[in-house]
Amino acid sequence: MDRRILGLSLLLATAATYAESNPSLIGPVSDIVVIADGLGSEQENCQSFKVSEAMVADFLRHAILITHRQEHDWYLHGSCQAHGTLSTRYGKWQWQLLNLGTARITAVTGDTFVLGDPREESSLEGD
């Protein structure tokens, strides 16, 4: 077998194993609870923004850590929101999911992080 193919095969196998062992950027997540969804403006039809535990888990599997500036530049503002809690090996977190691909997660320490789903990017670059 060609060494390049073998190397690529090993790289892909390692990446797959890593993805399985780290299902989100904050590690394995459990006990996802949706406390409220459909929050926000009636004009924006936010009451139809319904979120399930599976949707939150899917978001976390794809989410990347972003800055406030990246959120501004690469994502549209989502006025509809849902919130709840989840657990990791480091304790309970609060989450707030917005309808256009961003979220906030807050650790028990009070530290808050901004997450973005690259599938929802909407760059205004070039406008």
N, C-alpha and C positions, 0 to 999 in steps of 0.2 A: 504494500500500500504506500502510496506517495506520502512523504512526511508532512506536506502541507495539508493534505486531506485528514491525516491522523490528528494533526495539531488543531485543525478547525473542529473536528469531531469532539476532541477533548474540551475545547473551549465552549462549544454549544452544550455539551453534557454538564459542564460546571455551571454555566449560566442557568440551565434548567433546574439544577439542584438548588442553586442559590435562590431562585425565584420561588421554589416550593418551600424552602425553609424560612423565607422572609416575605410573607404574603403582603406586607405593607411596610412603608418606610419607618413605622414605629414598632415593627416587629409583629408577632402573632397577636391578633385581636380577638377578644371574646366578649360575650355578654353585651352585644350592641342593643341598645334600647332607644326607640324613637319616643320621645316625650311629647313633642308637638310638631306638626307639619302644616302646610298650607298657610303659613304666617306671612303677612305683608299686605300690600295694597289691594283693595278690591278692584281698582281700575286695571291692575296688572293681572287680574284673575288668579291671584296667589292661592286662593282656596283650593284650586285644582292641583297645586304642587304637593303631591303625596309621595312620601318616601317610606320605603321598607328597610328592614335590617339588611336584606340582601343588597339593596341599592347602595347603602352606606358602605358595606364590605367591598362591593365592586369599585366604588369611588376610591377607597383607601388602597386597593390593590394597584390602581393606576396612578394615584396622586404622587406629585413631586413637591418638594419644599420650594416655595417661591417667596420673593420679597414683595413688599407693598407696591414698589415701583413696577415689578414684573406683572403683578396683578392688574395694575392700571393700564400698562402698555399691551398686554397680551390677552386679556379676558374682558368680556363685556360685563357691565355691572348687573348682577342679579338681585332684584329687589325682593324676591320670594325666598323664604327660608324655612328650614326645619332644624330642630335641635334635639339633642339627647345625650346619652352617656355610652361609654364603652370601657372595657378593661384591657390592660396589657400586663405584662409581668411586673411593671413598675407602678401599678395602681389604676385607679379609676380616672378617666378623662371625660371632659365635656366636649361635645362637637356641635358645630353650627354649619350646616350645609346650605349654600346658596344655589339658586336654580340655573345659573349659567357657568357652572364648572369650577367654583372655588369653595373653600371651606376654611374654618378656623377650628383648631383643636387646642384645648387648654388643659394642661397637666394639673395634678393636685397641688403643685408648687405655685400655680398661678401663671406660669410661663405659657404664652400663647404663640402658636405657629400658624402661618398661612400656607395652605395647600392649594394646588391647582391640578386639574386633570388635563393633560396635554391633548386629549381627544376633543376638548372644548375650546382650545385656543382660538382667538379671533383677532389676530394682529392687525393693527391699523397702519403698519409699516407701509410706506409708499403712498399714503393718502396725503 
